[in-house]
């Protein structure tokens, strides 16, 4: 079988990406393992204060939902003809 331009193209299509991948793999550094301290100490834990603020706990607030009779919820402003464009 003679060496043809088709065979050369196929070899290039296969060899070039493999060469790039091999070069990239060879040039990458392996990262060091993360260093974890043997003991972690936190600052003093804040104690809950008696004067937390008005309204009680943050989870106690009730927010009313949207009204069912609110107006149009379409994003098109002023164009209610139904035509696109």
DRENZADREN-155110 format. One record per residue: residue number from 1; x, y, z of N, C-alpha, C in turn. Coordinates in steps of 0.1 Angstrom, whole numbers, plus 2048, in hexadecimal, padded with zeros to 3 digits. Layout:
# residues N
<gukol><vexke>NUM</vexke><n_px>X</n_px><n_py>Y</n_py><n_pz>Z</n_pz><ca_px>X</ca_px><ca_py>Y</ca_py><ca_pz>Z</ca_pz><c_px>X</c_px><c_py>Y</c_py><c_pz>Z</c_pz></gukol>
...
# end
This chain:
# residues 85
<gukol><vexke>1</vexke><n_px>808</n_px><n_py>7F4</n_py><n_pz>800</n_pz><ca_px>800</ca_px><ca_py>800</ca_py><ca_pz>800</ca_pz><c_px>809</c_px><c_py>80C</c_py><c_pz>800</c_pz></gukol>
<gukol><vexke>2</vexke><n_px>807</n_px><n_py>815</n_py><n_pz>7F7</n_pz><ca_px>80F</ca_px><ca_py>821</ca_py><ca_pz>7F5</ca_pz><c_px>80B</c_px><c_py>82C</c_py><c_pz>7FF</c_pz></gukol>
<gukol><vexke>3</vexke><n_px>814</n_px><n_py>834</n_py><n_pz>803</n_pz><ca_px>812</ca_px><ca_py>83F</ca_py><ca_pz>80C</ca_pz><c_px>80B</c_px><c_py>84A</c_py><c_pz>804</c_pz></gukol>
<gukol><vexke>4</vexke><n_px>7FE</n_px><n_py>84D</n_py><n_pz>807</n_pz><ca_px>7F6</ca_px><ca_py>856</ca_py><ca_pz>800</ca_pz><c_px>7F3</c_px><c_py>863</c_py><c_pz>808</c_pz></gukol>
<gukol><vexke>5</vexke><n_px>7EF</n_px><n_py>86E</n_py><n_pz>802</n_pz><ca_px>7EB</ca_px><ca_py>879</ca_py><ca_pz>809</ca_pz><c_px>7E0</c_px><c_py>877</c_py><c_pz>813</c_pz></gukol>
<gukol><vexke>6</vexke><n_px>7D7</n_px><n_py>86D</n_py><n_pz>810</n_pz><ca_px>7CC</ca_px><ca_py>86A</ca_py><ca_pz>819</ca_pz><c_px>7D2</c_px><c_py>864</c_py><c_pz>826</c_pz></gukol>
<gukol><vexke>7</vexke><n_px>7DB</n_px><n_py>85B</n_py><n_pz>824</n_pz><ca_px>7E2</ca_px><ca_py>855</ca_py><ca_pz>830</ca_pz><c_px>7EA</c_px><c_py>85F</c_py><c_pz>838</c_pz></gukol>
<gukol><vexke>8</vexke><n_px>7F0</n_px><n_py>868</n_py><n_pz>831</n_pz><ca_px>7F7</ca_px><ca_py>873</ca_py><ca_pz>838</ca_pz><c_px>7EE</c_px><c_py>87C</c_py><c_pz>840</c_pz></gukol>
<gukol><vexke>9</vexke><n_px>7E2</n_px><n_py>87F</n_py><n_pz>83A</n_pz><ca_px>7D8</ca_px><ca_py>887</ca_py><ca_pz>842</ca_pz><c_px>7D3</c_px><c_py>87F</c_py><c_pz>84E</c_pz></gukol>
<gukol><vexke>10</vexke><n_px>7D0</n_px><n_py>873</n_py><n_pz>84C</n_pz><ca_px>7CB</ca_px><ca_py>86B</ca_py><ca_pz>857</ca_pz><c_px>7D6</c_px><c_py>86A</c_py><c_pz>862</c_pz></gukol>
<gukol><vexke>11</vexke><n_px>7E2</n_px><n_py>868</n_py><n_pz>85F</n_pz><ca_px>7ED</ca_px><ca_py>868</ca_py><ca_pz>869</ca_pz><c_px>7EE</c_px><c_py>875</c_py><c_pz>870</c_pz></gukol>
<gukol><vexke>12</vexke><n_px>7ED</n_px><n_py>880</n_py><n_pz>869</n_pz><ca_px>7EE</ca_px><ca_py>88D</ca_py><ca_pz>86F</ca_pz><c_px>7E2</c_px><c_py>890</c_py><c_pz>878</c_pz></gukol>
<gukol><vexke>13</vexke><n_px>7D6</n_px><n_py>88C</n_py><n_pz>874</n_pz><ca_px>7CA</ca_px><ca_py>88E</ca_py><ca_pz>87C</ca_pz><c_px>7CB</c_px><c_py>886</c_py><c_pz>889</c_pz></gukol>
<gukol><vexke>14</vexke><n_px>7D2</n_px><n_py>87B</n_py><n_pz>889</n_pz><ca_px>7D3</ca_px><ca_py>873</ca_py><ca_pz>895</ca_pz><c_px>7DF</c_px><c_py>877</c_py><c_pz>89D</c_pz></gukol>
<gukol><vexke>15</vexke><n_px>7EA</n_px><n_py>879</n_py><n_pz>897</n_pz><ca_px>7F7</ca_px><ca_py>87B</ca_py><ca_pz>89E</ca_pz><c_px>7F8</c_px><c_py>889</c_py><c_pz>8A4</c_pz></gukol>
<gukol><vexke>16</vexke><n_px>7F2</n_px><n_py>893</n_py><n_pz>89E</n_pz><ca_px>7F4</ca_px><ca_py>8A1</ca_py><ca_pz>8A3</ca_pz><c_px>7EC</c_px><c_py>8A3</c_py><c_pz>8B1</c_pz></gukol>
<gukol><vexke>17</vexke><n_px>7DF</n_px><n_py>89F</n_py><n_pz>8B2</n_pz><ca_px>7D9</ca_px><ca_py>8A0</ca_py><ca_pz>8BF</ca_pz><c_px>7DF</c_px><c_py>897</c_py><c_pz>8C9</c_pz></gukol>
<gukol><vexke>18</vexke><n_px>7E4</n_px><n_py>88B</n_py><n_pz>8C5</n_pz><ca_px>7EA</ca_px><ca_py>883</ca_py><ca_pz>8CF</ca_pz><c_px>7F7</c_px><c_py>889</c_py><c_pz>8D4</c_pz></gukol>
<gukol><vexke>19</vexke><n_px>7FF</n_px><n_py>88F</n_py><n_pz>8CB</n_pz><ca_px>80B</ca_px><ca_py>896</ca_py><ca_pz>8CF</ca_pz><c_px>808</c_px><c_py>8A2</c_py><c_pz>8D8</c_pz></gukol>
<gukol><vexke>20</vexke><n_px>7FE</n_px><n_py>8A9</n_py><n_pz>8D5</n_pz><ca_px>7FA</ca_px><ca_py>8B5</ca_py><ca_pz>8DE</ca_pz><c_px>7F6</c_px><c_py>8B0</c_py><c_pz>8EC</c_pz></gukol>
<gukol><vexke>21</vexke><n_px>7EE</n_px><n_py>8A5</n_py><n_pz>8EC</n_pz><ca_px>7EA</ca_px><ca_py>8A0</ca_py><ca_pz>8F9</ca_pz><c_px>7F6</c_px><c_py>89A</c_py><c_pz>901</c_pz></gukol>
<gukol><vexke>22</vexke><n_px>7FF</n_px><n_py>893</n_py><n_pz>8FA</n_pz><ca_px>80A</ca_px><ca_py>88E</ca_py><ca_pz>901</ca_pz><c_px>813</c_px><c_py>899</c_py><c_pz>907</c_pz></gukol>
<gukol><vexke>23</vexke><n_px>815</n_px><n_py>8A3</n_py><n_pz>8FF</n_pz><ca_px>81E</ca_px><ca_py>8AE</ca_py><ca_pz>903</ca_pz><c_px>817</c_px><c_py>8B6</c_py><c_pz>90F</c_pz></gukol>
<gukol><vexke>24</vexke><n_px>80A</n_px><n_py>8B8</n_py><n_pz>90E</n_pz><ca_px>803</ca_px><ca_py>8BE</ca_py><ca_pz>919</ca_pz><c_px>804</c_px><c_py>8B6</c_py><c_pz>926</c_pz></gukol>
<gukol><vexke>25</vexke><n_px>802</n_px><n_py>8A9</n_py><n_pz>925</n_pz><ca_px>803</ca_px><ca_py>8A0</ca_py><ca_pz>930</ca_pz><c_px>811</c_px><c_py>8A0</c_py><c_pz>936</c_pz></gukol>
<gukol><vexke>26</vexke><n_px>81B</n_px><n_py>8A0</n_py><n_pz>92E</n_pz><ca_px>829</ca_px><ca_py>8A0</ca_py><ca_pz>933</ca_pz><c_px>82D</c_px><c_py>8AD</c_py><c_pz>939</c_pz></gukol>
<gukol><vexke>27</vexke><n_px>827</n_px><n_py>8B8</n_py><n_pz>935</n_pz><ca_px>82B</ca_px><ca_py>8C5</ca_py><ca_pz>93B</ca_pz><c_px>823</c_px><c_py>8C9</c_py><c_pz>947</c_pz></gukol>
<gukol><vexke>28</vexke><n_px>818</n_px><n_py>8C2</n_py><n_pz>94B</n_pz><ca_px>810</ca_px><ca_py>8C6</ca_py><ca_pz>956</ca_pz><c_px>817</c_px><c_py>8C2</c_py><c_pz>963</c_pz></gukol>
<gukol><vexke>29</vexke><n_px>816</n_px><n_py>8CA</n_py><n_pz>96D</n_pz><ca_px>81B</ca_px><ca_py>8C6</ca_py><ca_pz>97A</ca_pz><c_px>810</c_px><c_py>8C0</c_py><c_pz>982</c_pz></gukol>
<gukol><vexke>30</vexke><n_px>814</n_px><n_py>8B6</n_py><n_pz>98A</n_pz><ca_px>809</ca_px><ca_py>8B0</ca_py><ca_pz>993</ca_pz><c_px>808</c_px><c_py>8B9</c_py><c_pz>99F</c_pz></gukol>
<gukol><vexke>31</vexke><n_px>7FC</n_px><n_py>8BC</n_py><n_pz>9A3</n_pz><ca_px>7FB</ca_px><ca_py>8C5</ca_py><ca_pz>9AF</ca_pz><c_px>7FE</c_px><c_py>8BE</c_py><c_pz>9BC</c_pz></gukol>
<gukol><vexke>32</vexke><n_px>803</n_px><n_py>8C6</n_py><n_pz>9C5</n_pz><ca_px>806</ca_px><ca_py>8C1</ca_py><ca_pz>9D2</ca_pz><c_px>7F9</c_px><c_py>8BD</c_py><c_pz>9D9</c_pz></gukol>
<gukol><vexke>33</vexke><n_px>7FA</n_px><n_py>8B4</n_py><n_pz>9E2</n_pz><ca_px>7EF</ca_px><ca_py>8B0</ca_py><ca_pz>9EA</ca_pz><c_px>7EC</c_px><c_py>8BC</c_py><c_pz>9F4</c_pz></gukol>
<gukol><vexke>34</vexke><n_px>7DF</n_px><n_py>8BF</n_py><n_pz>9F6</n_pz><ca_px>7DB</ca_px><ca_py>8CA</ca_py><ca_pz>9FF</ca_pz><c_px>7E0</c_px><c_py>8C8</c_py><c_pz>A0D</c_pz></gukol>
<gukol><vexke>35</vexke><n_px>7E5</n_px><n_py>8D2</n_py><n_pz>A13</n_pz><ca_px>7EA</ca_px><ca_py>8D1</ca_py><ca_pz>A21</ca_pz><c_px>7DF</c_px><c_py>8D5</c_py><c_pz>A2B</c_pz></gukol>
<gukol><vexke>36</vexke><n_px>7DB</n_px><n_py>8CC</n_py><n_pz>A33</n_pz><ca_px>7D1</ca_px><ca_py>8CF</ca_py><ca_pz>A3D</ca_pz><c_px>7D7</c_px><c_py>8D1</c_py><c_pz>A4B</c_pz></gukol>
<gukol><vexke>37</vexke><n_px>7D4</n_px><n_py>8DC</n_py><n_pz>A52</n_pz><ca_px>7DA</ca_px><ca_py>8DE</ca_py><ca_pz>A5F</ca_pz><c_px>7D5</c_px><c_py>8D3</c_py><c_pz>A68</c_pz></gukol>
<gukol><vexke>38</vexke><n_px>7DD</n_px><n_py>8CF</n_py><n_pz>A72</n_pz><ca_px>7D9</ca_px><ca_py>8C4</ca_py><ca_pz>A7B</ca_pz><c_px>7CE</c_px><c_py>8C7</c_py><c_pz>A84</c_pz></gukol>
<gukol><vexke>39</vexke><n_px>7CC</n_px><n_py>8D4</n_py><n_pz>A88</n_pz><ca_px>7C1</ca_px><ca_py>8D8</ca_py><ca_pz>A90</ca_pz><c_px>7BD</c_px><c_py>8E6</c_py><c_pz>A8C</c_pz></gukol>
<gukol><vexke>40</vexke><n_px>7B0</n_px><n_py>8E8</n_py><n_pz>A8C</n_pz><ca_px>7AA</ca_px><ca_py>8F5</ca_py><ca_pz>A88</ca_pz><c_px>7A3</c_px><c_py>8FA</c_py><c_pz>A94</c_pz></gukol>
<gukol><vexke>41</vexke><n_px>7A7</n_px><n_py>906</n_py><n_pz>A98</n_pz><ca_px>7A0</ca_px><ca_py>90D</ca_py><ca_pz>AA4</ca_pz><c_px>798</c_px><c_py>919</c_py><c_pz>A9F</c_pz></gukol>
<gukol><vexke>42</vexke><n_px>78C</n_px><n_py>919</n_py><n_pz>AA3</n_pz><ca_px>783</ca_px><ca_py>925</ca_py><ca_pz>AA0</ca_pz><c_px>784</c_px><c_py>92F</c_py><c_pz>AAB</c_pz></gukol>
<gukol><vexke>43</vexke><n_px>780</n_px><n_py>93B</n_py><n_pz>AA7</n_pz><ca_px>77F</ca_px><ca_py>946</ca_py><ca_pz>AB2</ca_pz><c_px>773</c_px><c_py>942</c_py><c_pz>ABA</c_pz></gukol>
<gukol><vexke>44</vexke><n_px>771</n_px><n_py>94A</n_py><n_pz>AC4</n_pz><ca_px>766</ca_px><ca_py>948</ca_py><ca_pz>ACD</ca_pz><c_px>759</c_px><c_py>948</c_py><c_pz>AC6</c_pz></gukol>
<gukol><vexke>45</vexke><n_px>750</n_px><n_py>93F</n_py><n_pz>ACA</n_pz><ca_px>743</ca_px><ca_py>93E</ca_py><ca_pz>AC3</ca_pz><c_px>73A</c_px><c_py>949</c_py><c_pz>AC9</c_pz></gukol>
<gukol><vexke>46</vexke><n_px>734</n_px><n_py>951</n_py><n_pz>AC0</n_pz><ca_px>72B</ca_px><ca_py>95B</ca_py><ca_pz>AC5</ca_pz><c_px>71F</c_px><c_py>956</c_py><c_pz>ACC</c_pz></gukol>
<gukol><vexke>47</vexke><n_px>71C</n_px><n_py>95B</n_py><n_pz>AD7</n_pz><ca_px>710</ca_px><ca_py>956</ca_py><ca_pz>ADF</ca_pz><c_px>704</c_px><c_py>95E</c_py><c_pz>ADA</c_pz></gukol>
<gukol><vexke>48</vexke><n_px>6F9</n_px><n_py>958</n_py><n_pz>ADA</n_pz><ca_px>6ED</ca_px><ca_py>960</ca_py><ca_pz>AD6</ca_pz><c_px>6EA</c_px><c_py>96B</c_py><c_pz>AE0</c_pz></gukol>
<gukol><vexke>49</vexke><n_px>6E8</n_px><n_py>977</n_py><n_pz>ADB</n_pz><ca_px>6E5</ca_px><ca_py>982</ca_py><ca_pz>AE4</ca_pz><c_px>6D6</c_px><c_py>984</c_py><c_pz>AE6</c_pz></gukol>
<gukol><vexke>50</vexke><n_px>6D2</n_px><n_py>98A</n_py><n_pz>AF1</n_pz><ca_px>6C4</ca_px><ca_py>98C</ca_py><ca_pz>AF4</ca_pz><c_px>6BE</c_px><c_py>997</c_py><c_pz>AEB</c_pz></gukol>
<gukol><vexke>51</vexke><n_px>6C6</n_px><n_py>9A0</n_py><n_pz>AE6</n_pz><ca_px>6C0</ca_px><ca_py>9AB</ca_py><ca_pz>ADE</ca_pz><c_px>6C4</c_px><c_py>9A8</c_py><c_pz>ACF</c_pz></gukol>
<gukol><vexke>52</vexke><n_px>6BD</n_px><n_py>99E</n_py><n_pz>ACA</n_pz><ca_px>6C0</ca_px><ca_py>99A</ca_py><ca_pz>ABC</ca_pz><c_px>6BB</c_px><c_py>9A4</c_py><c_pz>AB2</c_pz></gukol>
<gukol><vexke>53</vexke><n_px>6B2</n_px><n_py>9AC</n_py><n_pz>AB6</n_pz><ca_px>6AC</ca_px><ca_py>9B6</ca_py><ca_pz>AAC</ca_pz><c_px>69D</c_px><c_py>9B5</c_py><c_pz>AAB</c_pz></gukol>
<gukol><vexke>54</vexke><n_px>697</n_px><n_py>9BE</n_py><n_pz>AA5</n_pz><ca_px>689</ca_px><ca_py>9BE</ca_py><ca_pz>AA4</ca_pz><c_px>684</c_px><c_py>9B3</c_py><c_pz>A9A</c_pz></gukol>
<gukol><vexke>55</vexke><n_px>678</n_px><n_py>9AD</n_py><n_pz>A9E</n_pz><ca_px>672</ca_px><ca_py>9A4</ca_py><ca_pz>A95</ca_pz><c_px>675</c_px><c_py>995</c_py><c_pz>A98</c_pz></gukol>
<gukol><vexke>56</vexke><n_px>67D</n_px><n_py>992</n_py><n_pz>AA2</n_pz><ca_px>67F</ca_px><ca_py>984</ca_py><ca_pz>AA5</ca_pz><c_px>689</c_px><c_py>97E</c_py><c_pz>A9C</c_pz></gukol>
<gukol><vexke>57</vexke><n_px>688</n_px><n_py>971</n_py><n_pz>A9B</n_pz><ca_px>692</ca_px><ca_py>969</ca_py><ca_pz>A93</ca_pz><c_px>690</c_px><c_py>96C</c_py><c_pz>A84</c_pz></gukol>
<gukol><vexke>58</vexke><n_px>69B</n_px><n_py>96B</n_py><n_pz>A7C</n_pz><ca_px>699</ca_px><ca_py>96E</ca_py><ca_pz>A6E</ca_pz><c_px>690</c_px><c_py>965</c_py><c_pz>A67</c_pz></gukol>
<gukol><vexke>59</vexke><n_px>68E</n_px><n_py>958</n_py><n_pz>A6B</n_pz><ca_px>685</ca_px><ca_py>94F</ca_py><ca_pz>A65</ca_pz><c_px>676</c_px><c_py>951</c_py><c_pz>A68</c_pz></gukol>
<gukol><vexke>60</vexke><n_px>673</n_px><n_py>95B</n_py><n_pz>A71</n_pz><ca_px>665</ca_px><ca_py>95D</ca_py><ca_pz>A74</ca_pz><c_px>65D</c_px><c_py>966</c_py><c_pz>A6B</c_pz></gukol>
<gukol><vexke>61</vexke><n_px>664</n_px><n_py>96D</n_py><n_pz>A62</n_pz><ca_px>65E</ca_px><ca_py>977</ca_py><ca_pz>A59</ca_pz><c_px>656</c_px><c_py>96F</c_py><c_pz>A4F</c_pz></gukol>
<gukol><vexke>62</vexke><n_px>649</n_px><n_py>974</n_py><n_pz>A4C</n_pz><ca_px>641</ca_px><ca_py>96E</ca_py><ca_pz>A42</ca_pz><c_px>63F</c_px><c_py>978</c_py><c_pz>A37</c_pz></gukol>
<gukol><vexke>63</vexke><n_px>642</n_px><n_py>974</n_py><n_pz>A2B</n_pz><ca_px>641</ca_px><ca_py>97D</ca_py><ca_pz>A20</ca_pz><c_px>635</c_px><c_py>979</c_py><c_pz>A17</c_pz></gukol>
<gukol><vexke>64</vexke><n_px>62C</n_px><n_py>982</n_py><n_pz>A14</n_pz><ca_px>620</ca_px><ca_py>97E</ca_py><ca_pz>A0D</ca_pz><c_px>624</c_px><c_py>97B</c_py><c_pz>9FE</c_pz></gukol>
<gukol><vexke>65</vexke><n_px>61D</n_px><n_py>972</n_py><n_pz>9F8</n_pz><ca_px>620</ca_px><ca_py>96E</ca_py><ca_pz>9EA</ca_pz><c_px>61A</c_px><c_py>978</c_py><c_pz>9E1</c_pz></gukol>
<gukol><vexke>66</vexke><n_px>61D</n_px><n_py>976</n_py><n_pz>9D4</n_pz><ca_px>618</ca_px><ca_py>97F</ca_py><ca_pz>9CA</ca_pz><c_px>609</c_px><c_py>97E</c_py><c_pz>9C8</c_pz></gukol>
<gukol><vexke>67</vexke><n_px>602</n_px><n_py>988</n_py><n_pz>9C5</n_pz><ca_px>5F4</ca_px><ca_py>988</ca_py><ca_pz>9C3</ca_pz><c_px>5F0</c_px><c_py>980</c_py><c_pz>9B7</c_pz></gukol>
<gukol><vexke>68</vexke><n_px>5E5</n_px><n_py>979</n_py><n_pz>9B7</n_pz><ca_px>5E1</ca_px><ca_py>971</ca_py><ca_pz>9AB</ca_pz><c_px>5DB</c_px><c_py>97A</c_py><c_pz>9A1</c_pz></gukol>
<gukol><vexke>69</vexke><n_px>5D8</n_px><n_py>986</n_py><n_pz>9A4</n_pz><ca_px>5D2</ca_px><ca_py>98F</ca_py><ca_pz>99B</ca_pz><c_px>5DC</c_px><c_py>99A</c_py><c_pz>996</c_pz></gukol>
<gukol><vexke>70</vexke><n_px>5E8</n_px><n_py>997</n_py><n_pz>998</n_pz><ca_px>5F2</ca_px><ca_py>9A0</ca_py><ca_pz>992</ca_pz><c_px>5F1</c_px><c_py>9A1</c_py><c_pz>983</c_pz></gukol>
<gukol><vexke>71</vexke><n_px>5F6</n_px><n_py>9AB</n_py><n_pz>97D</n_pz><ca_px>5F5</ca_px><ca_py>9AD</ca_py><ca_pz>96F</ca_pz><c_px>5FC</c_px><c_py>9A3</c_py><c_pz>966</c_pz></gukol>
<gukol><vexke>72</vexke><n_px>5FE</n_px><n_py>9A7</n_py><n_pz>95A</n_pz><ca_px>604</ca_px><ca_py>99E</ca_py><ca_pz>950</ca_pz><c_px>613</c_px><c_py>99A</c_py><c_pz>954</c_pz></gukol>
<gukol><vexke>73</vexke><n_px>616</n_px><n_py>98E</n_py><n_pz>953</n_pz><ca_px>624</ca_px><ca_py>989</ca_py><ca_pz>956</ca_pz><c_px>62D</c_px><c_py>987</c_py><c_pz>94A</c_pz></gukol>
<gukol><vexke>74</vexke><n_px>628</n_px><n_py>98C</n_py><n_pz>93F</n_pz><ca_px>631</ca_px><ca_py>98B</ca_py><ca_pz>933</ca_pz><c_px>63C</c_px><c_py>995</c_py><c_pz>933</c_pz></gukol>
<gukol><vexke>75</vexke><n_px>647</n_px><n_py>991</n_py><n_pz>92C</n_pz><ca_px>653</ca_px><ca_py>99A</ca_py><ca_pz>92C</ca_pz><c_px>652</c_px><c_py>9A4</c_py><c_pz>921</c_pz></gukol>
<gukol><vexke>76</vexke><n_px>649</n_px><n_py>9A3</n_py><n_pz>918</n_pz><ca_px>648</ca_px><ca_py>9AD</ca_py><ca_pz>90D</ca_pz><c_px>640</c_px><c_py>9B9</c_py><c_pz>912</c_pz></gukol>
<gukol><vexke>77</vexke><n_px>646</n_px><n_py>9C4</n_py><n_pz>912</n_pz><ca_px>640</ca_px><ca_py>9D0</ca_py><ca_pz>917</ca_pz><c_px>638</c_px><c_py>9D7</c_py><c_pz>90C</c_pz></gukol>
<gukol><vexke>78</vexke><n_px>62B</n_px><n_py>9D8</n_py><n_pz>90E</n_pz><ca_px>623</ca_px><ca_py>9E0</ca_py><ca_pz>905</ca_pz><c_px>620</c_px><c_py>9D9</c_py><c_pz>8F7</c_pz></gukol>
<gukol><vexke>79</vexke><n_px>625</n_px><n_py>9CD</n_py><n_pz>8F4</n_pz><ca_px>622</ca_px><ca_py>9C7</ca_py><ca_pz>8E8</ca_pz><c_px>61A</c_px><c_py>9BB</c_py><c_pz>8EA</c_pz></gukol>
<gukol><vexke>80</vexke><n_px>60D</n_px><n_py>9BC</n_py><n_pz>8EA</n_pz><ca_px>604</ca_px><ca_py>9B1</ca_py><ca_pz>8ED</ca_pz><c_px>5FC</c_px><c_py>9AD</c_py><c_pz>8E0</c_pz></gukol>
<gukol><vexke>81</vexke><n_px>602</n_px><n_py>9AF</n_py><n_pz>8D5</n_pz><ca_px>5FC</ca_px><ca_py>9AB</ca_py><ca_pz>8C8</ca_pz><c_px>5FE</c_px><c_py>99D</c_py><c_pz>8C5</c_pz></gukol>
<gukol><vexke>82</vexke><n_px>607</n_px><n_py>996</n_py><n_pz>8CB</n_pz><ca_px>60A</ca_px><ca_py>988</ca_py><ca_pz>8C8</ca_pz><c_px>613</c_px><c_py>986</c_py><c_pz>8BD</c_pz></gukol>
<gukol><vexke>83</vexke><n_px>618</n_px><n_py>991</n_py><n_pz>8B6</n_pz><ca_px>621</ca_px><ca_py>98F</ca_py><ca_pz>8AB</ca_pz><c_px>62F</c_px><c_py>990</c_py><c_pz>8B0</c_pz></gukol>
<gukol><vexke>84</vexke><n_px>638</n_px><n_py>988</n_py><n_pz>8AA</n_pz><ca_px>646</ca_px><ca_py>989</ca_py><ca_pz>8AD</ca_pz><c_px>64D</c_px><c_py>992</c_py><c_pz>8A3</c_pz></gukol>
<gukol><vexke>85</vexke><n_px>658</n_px><n_py>997</n_py><n_pz>8A8</n_pz><ca_px>660</ca_px><ca_py>99E</ca_py><ca_pz>89E</ca_pz><c_px>664</c_px><c_py>9AB</c_py><c_pz>8A3</c_pz></gukol>
# end
